[in-house]
Amino acid sequence: MNDTNTRAAARSATVSARISPIGGLDILSRNEVARLRGASDSGLHALLRRCALAVLTSGSISDDPRAILEQYPDFDIQVLQQDRGIKIELSHAPAQAFVDGQIIRGINELLVAVVRDIVYVSTQLEQIGGDLGGSAGLTQGVFEILRNARILKPHIDPNLVVCWGGHSISRDEYDYTKMVGYQLGLRGLDICTGCGPGAMKGPMKGATIGHAKQRRRPNRYIGITEPGIIAAESPNPIVNHLVIMPDIEKRLEAFVRIGHGILVFPGGVGTAEEILYLLGILLHPDNAGTPFPLILSGPRQSAAYFEQIDRFLRLTLGDEVAQHYQIIVDDPAAVARAMVKGIDKVRHHRLDTRDAFFFNWALQIPLAFQTPFRPTHEAMRALQIHRDRPRHELAADLRRAFSGIVAGNVKEEGVRAIEQSGPFDIDGDADIMRALDKLLQAFVEQHRMKLPGGAAYVPCYRVRTG
């Protein structure tokens, strides 16, 4: 089969349709519509097209950021302004998003969220762009995006559990995330994840059963993503509130600002990045005494994984770091009970400090954790991974190192940089580098870098161990 026929065979069935958006999309101005329709490949329309296609292929199992675009090369989306509101015109859209010619309602809602967030970030936040320069301004920007997305709910007791974990996990690990989600759902807790497959889908799926048994409604299954990752981690079908943050740093801040506790399942470099982000914040002196339950959990088969994570954290950040997390293996009910207990402490602390239940204003997040990190080869080489630094600063650069590997694995810009200039170089204290190299090698051997079934993983990094 020649290359032309191969590409044609890879293309899937498509549908063209004009749909009425549902899910609360506000009226758009002519200027906003014009910006969304811009034809420049580097402009807003290209971003809209990429994110919309990820939503329309919700549930796909690929983690290649370019594979979906190659599968649907003729796909396009246009936002049309009409007398009775806006219409969304889809050309050559994935047929899997439709049933008998009608777009699936949940996908329609997620598509609306894509348009809403891209419009808001590109217009409203630009008007106050000067105020986003400092730490407080960046937090205000995160708040504004979440409020515009109607994620912040007043008059509700703390009940939102953020679940982190890998998109490439074993079947036993995935089933375990569902069992934990079920126990959380039975206890009336809502779920927030990175919105993709694997450990991001399992807790939501389990919680739906727990919520149904308790006849609990409405239920929140919040997915928070960002443009660089959404194509590699398309939203899973259970997400009923999708938010697209502008970058990974604002995505991570959104998790810790709205979450009342965080649960970490087995994962790879992205999960390690998330753990280091939160621990770096909790290690900051200004946050001493702030309750924030952090539980690491998985099935019995994953015990060695968490032992390795624990060793790495203690080696790099000191044994005291273990005071900020709890490891519970193979006991979903115990995980749920511990989370309920931790969230109760959060509730009382918020009451004592008069902080909001729906947004953690009091938590101090240093600017180093908020400033977007662009993982170029130069930036990765410049990381200061040395033990003589304050622990929260070391955690910040370790987080950046993992963020760069995530980019090299699954983000289009990072993948292209690796193809052009080779792997990223990571250097630092010799013992930390040896521990990092050992941890990353374990991730590779356990297939935590990429989804299984594809070609053998080729590292996008080179750790300087001596």
Secondary structure as GFF3:
##gff-version 3
##sequence-region A 1 466
A	DSSP	alpha_helix	3	10	.	.	.	ID=ss1
A	DSSP	beta_strand	14	19	.	.	.	ID=ss2
A	DSSP	alpha_helix	30	36	.	.	.	ID=ss3
A	DSSP	alpha_helix	44	56	.	.	.	ID=ss4
A	DSSP	alpha_helix	67	71	.	.	.	ID=ss5
A	DSSP	beta_strand	76	82	.	.	.	ID=ss6
A	DSSP	beta_strand	85	94	.	.	.	ID=ss7
A	DSSP	three_ten_helix	95	97	.	.	.	ID=ss8
A	DSSP	beta_strand	98	99	.	.	.	ID=ss9
A	DSSP	beta_strand	102	103	.	.	.	ID=ss10
A	DSSP	alpha_helix	105	127	.	.	.	ID=ss11
A	DSSP	three_ten_helix	129	132	.	.	.	ID=ss12
A	DSSP	alpha_helix	135	148	.	.	.	ID=ss13
A	DSSP	beta_strand	160	164	.	.	.	ID=ss14
A	DSSP	alpha_helix	171	186	.	.	.	ID=ss15
A	DSSP	beta_strand	190	193	.	.	.	ID=ss16
A	DSSP	three_ten_helix	198	200	.	.	.	ID=ss17
A	DSSP	alpha_helix	202	213	.	.	.	ID=ss18
A	DSSP	beta_strand	221	225	.	.	.	ID=ss19
A	DSSP	alpha_helix	227	230	.	.	.	ID=ss20
A	DSSP	beta_strand	241	244	.	.	.	ID=ss21
A	DSSP	alpha_helix	248	258	.	.	.	ID=ss22
A	DSSP	beta_strand	261	264	.	.	.	ID=ss23
A	DSSP	alpha_helix	269	282	.	.	.	ID=ss24
A	DSSP	three_ten_helix	285	287	.	.	.	ID=ss25
A	DSSP	beta_strand	294	298	.	.	.	ID=ss26
A	DSSP	three_ten_helix	300	302	.	.	.	ID=ss27
A	DSSP	alpha_helix	303	317	.	.	.	ID=ss28
A	DSSP	three_ten_helix	319	324	.	.	.	ID=ss29
A	DSSP	beta_strand	326	329	.	.	.	ID=ss30
A	DSSP	alpha_helix	332	353	.	.	.	ID=ss31
A	DSSP	alpha_helix	367	370	.	.	.	ID=ss32
A	DSSP	alpha_helix	377	381	.	.	.	ID=ss33
A	DSSP	alpha_helix	391	410	.	.	.	ID=ss34
A	DSSP	alpha_helix	412	421	.	.	.	ID=ss35
A	DSSP	beta_strand	424	426	.	.	.	ID=ss36
A	DSSP	alpha_helix	430	445	.	.	.	ID=ss37
A	DSSP	beta_strand	461	463	.	.	.	ID=ss38
###
